[in-house]
Amino acid sequence: SKLVYAAQMIRDFVKSPVLISSSYRTPLHNAASGGSEHSYHLKGMALDLNCGSMQPLVNENIIRRGPLYVSLRNCGINGFGLAENYIHIDTRLSGFSQDSLFGSFSLWYYNN
């Protein structure tokens, strides 16, 4: 799947294992996790990944639209949620930010 491939890209980028902290969620689990009622986790279209001490580097690469961002967009990742200790990725079809190379995407930040 696109998500598994994307998780491997992130793992290769940080050169160490990454922890999948969330994938598919039931509605009950999503509510308990504080997830959006329209969360892509409910559709099996999202992963949350903890990259350990490399998380700031991953986040910076996404913000700056660096090589990791380009690779992820090329494989169908169009949603990015950045936090201090994890990244959310999803395969939404479009988003609220524009990118002339890859089309629209969404990028947001979680408050820790």
N, C-alpha and C positions, 0 to 999 in steps of 0.2 A: 504494500500500500504506500501511498505518497507520504503518509505520516511516519511510517517505519523508515523509509528511505531518508526523509528529512532528519529524523532523530540520529541516524547513522552519520549524516553530513555534519551535524553539530558535534557528535562524538569525535569524528575525524578532525574537525576544526580545533577542538580543545585538547586533542591527543590524550584523552582519558575517558573512562566510562562516565555516562550521564545517568542520573536517576529519573525514571519516569514516575512523577509524583501523582499524576492524575491522567486518566484516559477516559473511556466511556463511563458515564455516571447515570445512575437511575435518577428519576425526578426527586426521590426522597434524599438520596445522597447529595445531589446537586444543591438542593435547598439547604441542607445541613452544612454544606461547604461555602455557602454564601454566593453561589453561582447565579448568574443571570437566568431569568426564566426562558430566555432564548439561547442559552449556552450551546455552543457547538459540541461540548462534551456530551450533551443529551442525544446527539445524532451520531456519535462515534467519529466525529470529524475534528477532534482536537486532542492535543497532548500538552501537559505541563512537564517541563524538564528542568531538573536542578543540575547545574554545571559546576557546582562547588566553587572553588576559588577562581575559576575562569569565567564566572557569570558576568562580571563587569566587562570583560573583553568581548563576550558574545553580544551583550546589550549595546556596546559602543559600535560594533560592526553593523548591527541592524540599524541603529540610528543614523550612521554615516553612509548606509547603503553600500557597504563594502562587499568583498568577495563571498562571504557566507550568505549575506542577504541575497545577492544575485543568484547563488546556487539554490537557495530555498525558494525564491520566486520562480526560478526555472522549473522546479519540480511541483509547483502548484500550491505553495504556501502563500496565502493572501491575508492572513490575520496574525498579528504579533502583539502579545501583551508582555510588557517588560516589568520585572520586579527585581528587587535587590538580590533575591536568592533563587529565582527561577525565570524561565521564559515559557510563555504560552504560545503555541503555534496552532493554526487551523487552516482548513482547506475551503473557507468561504469562497464564494464566486467573485465577490467584489467588495469594495470598502469605501471609506470616506476620504482617503488621501489619494492623490494622483501620482502616477509614475509613467512617464511617456514611453518607457521601454517595455514594461510588463502589465500596464493597466492598473486599475485602482486596487487599493489594499487598505487595511486598517492597522493602525499602530496606536497603542495606548499604554499607559503606565499605571501600575498598581501601587497604592500607598501601603507600605509595610508597617 
